[in-house]
Amino acid sequence: MQADQKKALYEEATKELISITEGETNVTALMATVSCILSEKFDYYFWTGFYVVDPNKQNELVVGPYQGTLGCLRIPIGRGVCGTAASTRETQLVADVHAFPGHIACDSRSNSEIVVPVVNADGQLIAVLDVDSVELNSFDEIDRVELETLMQRIFAQ
């Protein structure tokens, strides 16, 4: 997909999501809506969803709202792509998940991935947004910038 097409799709998705979620405070509803819209908008998104910081086990992420095949139920913070994004609070942009040290294969068809930390208005990590693709090198700086900006606009208000 060309850069201008990708940017246009993110612009559409962002406008839709801001419009739909305006005033909504329920985090589960927000995550379900974000997962749905992004999954529908982007053909190269194979799995789109959230892993939420478990309030009862602060060192684990538990699967939250998502679109796609069965996800892992729990991921230790610090392990795999999602756990690394949670522990470092930095977006993980992975061209080939099979080359990522400690990668956790929830679905063996996934080949590339982007994971964006989700922080609330108090600066507290509440989840990570995880997007997988069956193709290698599916995600780039456009995805990173757009998804980071979107997560901030939806969850850090």
C-alpha positions, 0 to 999 in steps of 0.5 A: 500500500502506498504511503498516501493511501495508508495516511488517508485510511488512517485519517478516515479511521481517526475521524470515525473513531473520534466521532463515535467515541466522543464522550464515552468513558467505558474503556472496554467499549472504547477498545472494542470500537477501536479494534472493530474500526481498525480491523475493518479499515485495513486489509493487512491487519490480521489480528487487531486488539488489546492486551490489558494490564491485569488489575489483579496481576500487575505483571501480566497482560490479559486479552481484551477486546479484539478482532481476529483469530484466538489470541493468547489469554495472558502474556507476562509483562517483559515477554514477547512483543506485547510484554516488551511494549508494556515494560518499556512503554515504547512502540514495538515495530517488528518486521519479522516476528520470528526474529524477535527474541522471545516472540510468543506465537499466538497464531503461527500465521502472524509474520509482522507486528506493531504493538503500541502502549496505551496510557490513560490521562493519569499517565498509567499504562492500561493496555497495549494495542497489538496489530498483527499481519500475515505478511512480513514488513507490513508496518512502518513509521506511518503506522507507528505515528498514526496509531500512537496518536490515535491511542493518545486521543482516545485513551489519554483524554 
